[in-house]
Amino acid sequence: MAYFKKPKRTESTRPRVRYTGPRKPSYLEEHQIAYVDYKDVKVLQRFTSPQGRILPRRVTRLTNIQQHAVTAAIKRARHLALIPYVTDQEAY
């Protein structure tokens, strides 16, 4: 097996970091919601798709800790039948 040296990184080969500007606040930060309650169905439905799937972080703009709390609250509300697992959306 032949050994090849990696080329040195120069200005042209260095990966560029894009500046996207200031981060938009999430829904929880805008409304000063510190604790995500599993009984608050209206708030939890904002983070689910029309089919009932949990939306990803890149869509909801939540932090990692907030996303874990929302996911746990949605799963708990589903288990207690406050939120459906799947909805009958035939519009899609």
Rosetta constraint file for C-alpha pairs under 8 A:
AtomPair CA 9 CA 13 HARMONIC 5.58 0.50
AtomPair CA 9 CA 14 HARMONIC 5.88 0.50
AtomPair CA 10 CA 14 HARMONIC 6.06 0.50
AtomPair CA 24 CA 61 HARMONIC 7.50 0.50
AtomPair CA 25 CA 29 HARMONIC 5.80 0.50
AtomPair CA 25 CA 30 HARMONIC 6.17 0.50
AtomPair CA 25 CA 61 HARMONIC 7.13 0.50
AtomPair CA 26 CA 30 HARMONIC 6.17 0.50
AtomPair CA 26 CA 60 HARMONIC 6.79 0.50
AtomPair CA 26 CA 61 HARMONIC 5.15 0.50
AtomPair CA 26 CA 62 HARMONIC 5.52 0.50
AtomPair CA 27 CA 31 HARMONIC 6.31 0.50
AtomPair CA 27 CA 60 HARMONIC 7.73 0.50
AtomPair CA 27 CA 61 HARMONIC 7.90 0.50
AtomPair CA 27 CA 62 HARMONIC 7.83 0.50
AtomPair CA 28 CA 32 HARMONIC 5.84 0.50
AtomPair CA 28 CA 33 HARMONIC 4.96 0.50
AtomPair CA 28 CA 34 HARMONIC 7.28 0.50
AtomPair CA 28 CA 62 HARMONIC 7.82 0.50
AtomPair CA 29 CA 33 HARMONIC 6.45 0.50
AtomPair CA 36 CA 40 HARMONIC 7.83 0.50
AtomPair CA 36 CA 69 HARMONIC 6.57 0.50
AtomPair CA 36 CA 70 HARMONIC 6.32 0.50
AtomPair CA 36 CA 73 HARMONIC 6.86 0.50
AtomPair CA 37 CA 73 HARMONIC 6.46 0.50
AtomPair CA 38 CA 44 HARMONIC 7.46 0.50
AtomPair CA 38 CA 73 HARMONIC 4.51 0.50
AtomPair CA 38 CA 74 HARMONIC 6.41 0.50
AtomPair CA 38 CA 76 HARMONIC 6.45 0.50
AtomPair CA 38 CA 77 HARMONIC 5.42 0.50
AtomPair CA 39 CA 77 HARMONIC 6.78 0.50
AtomPair CA 39 CA 82 HARMONIC 7.50 0.50
AtomPair CA 40 CA 44 HARMONIC 6.54 0.50
AtomPair CA 41 CA 45 HARMONIC 6.05 0.50
AtomPair CA 41 CA 77 HARMONIC 7.88 0.50
AtomPair CA 41 CA 82 HARMONIC 7.06 0.50
AtomPair CA 41 CA 83 HARMONIC 7.06 0.50
AtomPair CA 42 CA 46 HARMONIC 6.79 0.50
AtomPair CA 43 CA 47 HARMONIC 7.43 0.50
AtomPair CA 44 CA 48 HARMONIC 7.01 0.50
AtomPair CA 44 CA 70 HARMONIC 7.15 0.50
AtomPair CA 44 CA 73 HARMONIC 7.66 0.50
AtomPair CA 44 CA 74 HARMONIC 6.33 0.50
AtomPair CA 45 CA 49 HARMONIC 7.84 0.50
AtomPair CA 47 CA 54 HARMONIC 6.06 0.50
AtomPair CA 47 CA 55 HARMONIC 5.59 0.50
AtomPair CA 47 CA 60 HARMONIC 6.76 0.50
AtomPair CA 47 CA 70 HARMONIC 7.80 0.50
AtomPair CA 48 CA 52 HARMONIC 5.43 0.50
AtomPair CA 48 CA 53 HARMONIC 5.25 0.50
AtomPair CA 48 CA 54 HARMONIC 4.47 0.50
AtomPair CA 48 CA 55 HARMONIC 5.37 0.50
AtomPair CA 49 CA 53 HARMONIC 5.20 0.50
AtomPair CA 49 CA 54 HARMONIC 6.38 0.50
AtomPair CA 49 CA 55 HARMONIC 6.28 0.50
AtomPair CA 50 CA 87 HARMONIC 7.15 0.50
AtomPair CA 50 CA 89 HARMONIC 6.96 0.50
AtomPair CA 51 CA 86 HARMONIC 5.78 0.50
AtomPair CA 51 CA 87 HARMONIC 5.22 0.50
AtomPair CA 51 CA 88 HARMONIC 7.12 0.50
AtomPair CA 51 CA 89 HARMONIC 6.22 0.50
AtomPair CA 52 CA 84 HARMONIC 6.97 0.50
AtomPair CA 52 CA 85 HARMONIC 5.91 0.50
AtomPair CA 52 CA 86 HARMONIC 5.01 0.50
AtomPair CA 52 CA 87 HARMONIC 6.00 0.50
AtomPair CA 53 CA 85 HARMONIC 7.81 0.50
AtomPair CA 53 CA 86 HARMONIC 7.60 0.50
AtomPair CA 54 CA 71 HARMONIC 7.19 0.50
AtomPair CA 54 CA 74 HARMONIC 7.99 0.50
AtomPair CA 55 CA 59 HARMONIC 6.52 0.50
AtomPair CA 55 CA 60 HARMONIC 6.65 0.50
AtomPair CA 56 CA 60 HARMONIC 6.42 0.50
AtomPair CA 57 CA 61 HARMONIC 5.42 0.50
AtomPair CA 57 CA 62 HARMONIC 5.55 0.50
AtomPair CA 57 CA 63 HARMONIC 7.26 0.50
AtomPair CA 57 CA 64 HARMONIC 7.68 0.50
AtomPair CA 57 CA 67 HARMONIC 6.63 0.50
AtomPair CA 58 CA 62 HARMONIC 7.68 0.50
AtomPair CA 62 CA 66 HARMONIC 5.73 0.50
AtomPair CA 62 CA 67 HARMONIC 5.68 0.50
AtomPair CA 63 CA 67 HARMONIC 6.02 0.50
AtomPair CA 64 CA 68 HARMONIC 6.33 0.50
AtomPair CA 65 CA 69 HARMONIC 6.33 0.50
AtomPair CA 66 CA 70 HARMONIC 6.12 0.50
AtomPair CA 67 CA 71 HARMONIC 6.02 0.50
AtomPair CA 68 CA 72 HARMONIC 6.12 0.50
AtomPair CA 69 CA 73 HARMONIC 6.13 0.50
AtomPair CA 70 CA 74 HARMONIC 6.07 0.50
AtomPair CA 71 CA 75 HARMONIC 6.16 0.50
AtomPair CA 72 CA 76 HARMONIC 6.11 0.50
AtomPair CA 73 CA 77 HARMONIC 6.06 0.50
AtomPair CA 74 CA 78 HARMONIC 6.07 0.50
AtomPair CA 74 CA 83 HARMONIC 7.57 0.50
AtomPair CA 75 CA 79 HARMONIC 6.19 0.50
AtomPair CA 76 CA 80 HARMONIC 6.35 0.50
AtomPair CA 77 CA 81 HARMONIC 6.15 0.50
AtomPair CA 77 CA 82 HARMONIC 5.09 0.50
AtomPair CA 77 CA 83 HARMONIC 5.74 0.50
AtomPair CA 78 CA 82 HARMONIC 5.78 0.50
AtomPair CA 78 CA 83 HARMONIC 4.85 0.50
AtomPair CA 78 CA 84 HARMONIC 5.92 0.50
AtomPair CA 78 CA 85 HARMONIC 6.10 0.50
